[in-house]
Amino acid sequence: MPETVLKVERHNHFVTLTLNRAEKRNALNVALMQALDDAITSIEGDQEIRAVIVRGAGSSFCSGLDLAEADRLEGGQGAVNIERVFHRLAHLPVPTIAAVQGAALAGGCELALHCDLRIAAQDLRIGMTVARVGLLVPYDFIRKLIEIIGAANTAQILYTAEPVNAERALRMGMVHEVVPNADLDATVNSWAERISANAPLSLRVMKQSMRRALSNSNNAWHDDLLAMARVVRNSQDAKEGIRAFLEKRQPRWTGR
């Protein structure tokens, strides 16, 4: 039987979710997103859980969407729509911590940003590289970037499509701490244990209060941007960008 794409490990008062597609640098496919969605459902109803860790198996946290399945994960209303699942992760009632190492790119970057806290290994490369393949960052994800690192740093991340290293991410406020790779798991577990030692009702209400404080920006009208995003997703450039990536060549942009 194939090994699960998401490992769920229960500790005393916290849970570790491990993306388990190391051979694909934990790229997000339909099976992995469905498993993450199911795990979120189980955590939502468990009053004993006080914190959640999200990590990646192998040398990378998450390299983003599996482009072979991108059409099934972006822009739709299906159960495994990436925006819907990440929204659910961000609104879990307990604090969440991302343990990020190696590549945390595009959807992998956003997965980390939808956690409340981020601890980075020294070899981290984190960023939004979607412009390289003619795709775009959804409105909600751009809002999340601005929420975490501000408009100026968001402009750098989006327009250059260049990942930043761990120290630059720390200066941006994108991560909370940088540690040697060998210390990442122990450090993240220590954060989870410290959080879990606190009063569970306090943790839950404080998190809800923080989300409420940001609700105005969350609910800003953006139907026009969603329509423009659909045009980009269906453009010839988007198709060419994905083909070029899969064929390991430079894309030939036409602006159509």
N, C-alpha and C positions, 0 to 999 in steps of 0.2 A: 504494500500500500504506500503511495507517495507520501512524503513527509508534509505536514501541514505548512501552508504559506505564512501562517501567523502563529507563533508560539505564545501561549498565555500561561504565565507563571504566577501563582498566588503566594504571597508572603503573609506575614501576620496581619497587617492592616493596609497593605498596598499591593498593587498588581503590576507586573511587567509584561508589556506587549512587545514581542520581538518580530519585526519584519523578517521573513525567513526565505528570501530569494537571493541569497548571497551570490549565486552564479550570474545573476542579472543585476547586481548591485542594488538589490531590493527595489527594482522598478515596480511601480504600481500598476497591477493589472486587475481585471475584473474579479478574479478569485481572491486576491489579497484585499481589495477594497470591500468585498462582501464579508470577508472574515473580520475585518476591522469594524465594520458596521455591526456585525453580530456581537463582537466583544463589547462595543459601546453599550448596546442594549443590555447585556448582562451586568455591566458595571453600574448603569443608571439605577437599577433596582436593588443594589447591594449596599445596605446601610453600614456594613462593616468596613468597606473600603474607604480610605481617607486620602489616598494619593494614587496616581497612575504614572508609570514610566513607559515611554515609547522609545525603542531603540532598534537598531538594524544589525542583523547578523553579518559576520564577515568584516571586510575592510571599509565598507561604506554605510552611511545611514540610509540614504535613499536617493537614487539618481533621477527621480521624477517619473513621469508617466511612461509606461511601456507603449511606445508609439504604435506598435502593431495593434493596440486595442484602444487608441486615443479616442476614436469616434464613439466608443461605448461608455466613456468615462467623463467626457466634457460636453457641456452645453445642453444636455438632455435632462429629463425629469425622472430617470430611472432610479431604482433602489441603490445602485452603486455610483451614481453621479458624484464626482469628486467634491464639488462644492457643498453638496448636501451632507456628505459624510464628515468633511472637515468642520462644517458648522456644528454638527452634533458633538464632535470631539471638543471643540472650543467651549461648548455649553455643558460639558459634563459637570456635575455638581461638586466635584472635588478637584483640588489642584493637580495639574499634569506637568510632567517633566520630560523633555526630550534629551536623550543622550546622543549627541551628534558627532560623528567622526567621518573622515574621508569625504566622499561626495554627498552633499545635501543640496541638490540642484532642482530648480523649477518646482514641480510638485513636492519634491523632497524638502526643499526650503520652506514651502508653505505648510507642509505637515509639521515641521519643527515650530514654525511661527504660530500655529494654532494650538500649541501647548503653552501653558502659562510660564514655564521656566525652561531655560536651555543651558545645558552644560556641554562644553565643547572639548574635544581632543585636539591636540596641537596640530594634527594634520588636516584639520577641517578645511574644506573648500565649499563655501555656501553662496548661492546666488540664483538669479532668475535668468536662465539662458534661452528662453523660448523665442526671442527675436531672431536667434540664429537659424531657426527652422520655420520662420514665417508664421508662428502662432502668437498668441497674446496671453497676457495675464488677466484672468477674469476680474471684474470690478471689485467683487468682495475681497479678492486676494490683494489687489492694489491697496484697498482700504486697510487691510491687515498690515501690510508693509508700512504704510504711513503711520498707523497706530503704534507700531513697535519702534521704528527707526527714524520717523520724520520724513518730510517731503524731500529735503535735499538729498539725503542718503538713498531714498527710494528712487530718485531720478538717476543717480549713479548706477544703482543695481539694475534698473530696467533698461536704460538707454545703452549702456555699454555691453550688457549681457555677459559681463565678466564676473566670475566668482571672486569673492574676497576670502582672505585667509582668516585663521582663528583670531589673531590679534586685532586685525581690522574690524572683524565682526564684534569683538569685545568693545572696541572704542565706539562703534556705532550704537551699542546697546542691543545688538541682535542676540548676543549670548551673555549669560551672567557670570560665567567662570570658564577659564581655560586650564586644562590639566594635561599631564602626559598621557599618551594613549593607554598605557598600562594601568593608569589610575582611574580611567573613566567610569567603569562599572562601579567600583567601590565608592567613588565620589557621589555618583547619582543615587546609589542606594542610601548613602548617608543623608543626602538631602531628603529623600523619601521618608526615612526613619524619623528625622527631625520634624518634618511636617506631620507625620502620622502620630507623633507623640502629643500633638495639640488637640484641643477640644473639637470633636467632629462637627458639632452644630455651629461653632464659631467659624470654622473653615468654610463650611458650605454657604453660610450667609455672607461672609466677606467676599467670596467669589461671586455670588449672585449680585452683590452690591457693585462690584467692579464692572460686571457686564452691563448692569443697568446704567451706570455712569457713561458708558460708551454708546448707548442705544441710539442717540440721535444720529450719529454718523453712520451707524449700522443701517438705519432705515431711510437714508437719503434717497430721493427718487433718482432712478438711473435706467429707466426702461429704454431710453434712446441709446444708451451705451450698450445695453444687451443686444439691441438690434444691430448696431455696428459690429459688435463682436461676432454675431452670426455671419455677417458678410466676410469678415476676416477668416473665420474657420472654414468657410466654403470657398475661399479664393483659390486661384491657380497657384499663387505663391505658397500657400499653406500646404497644398498637395506636393509641390516641388520641394519644399523644405523637408518634409518627411521622407520623400523618396531619396533625396540627397543624403540625408542622415543615414538611412538604412543602407544606401549604396556606398557610404563612406567617401563622398565627394563634396566639392563646393557647390552650393545651390546657385541656380541661375535665376535671379529675380526679374520679374517683369512689371511689378506694381499692379497686377490684376488678380 
